[in-house]
Each structure stands twice: as C-alpha cells, then as structure tokens.
C-alpha cells in the first residue's frame, strides 16, 4: 500500500493502464459526489465487503479513497492481506479532492 497526496495519486493513476478506482464510502456519501470512473464497495458492509474484494482481479492496480483517507487506508490493508499487491490510498480522501466530480 502506498499513501499518496492527491497530486501523486492522480499522476500515478494517469500512468497506470491496468487500474481501477475504488470508493469505499457509504451509498449516502457517494450520492453527494464521487471521483469519475470509480466504483463503490462500502467498507462498512463487513464480510460482504471482503466477499466483493475476493471477486476482483488481484493483478490490477487499485486506487482507493473514502471521505478523509482513514477507511481507504484500512481497505488497502485488508486488500494486502487478501493478496492484492498494488493498492494506493488517497491521503485526505474525497474531502480534499479538487478534481472533477460525478453526481
């Protein structure tokens, strides 16, 4: 897992072709806006969250975010335990995001 600033996160994402953006916030938070092209898996869903992670391609690079960076850091740690090698946490999370937003 790498903790990256928004600039580093965006730069790394733009250079990585085999990647996915993972939003680990709740559905209510996602309704307030999200980073374009991200998909949502709510970390608060517990075992259901882990079950969904297990379905993902572990060879891809995953760029994670939440509201402030804490939950996404936890999700990165869980993913590492499950065998994911390339996870990137957005420090400061969505609350610090200054790029485009989808509603």
ABEGO torsion letter per residue (X at the ends): XBBBBAAAAAAAAAABABBBBBBABBAAAAAAEBBBGBBBBBAAAEAAAAAAAAABBAABBBBBBBAAGAAAAAAAAAAAAAGBABBBBBBGEAAABABBBBX
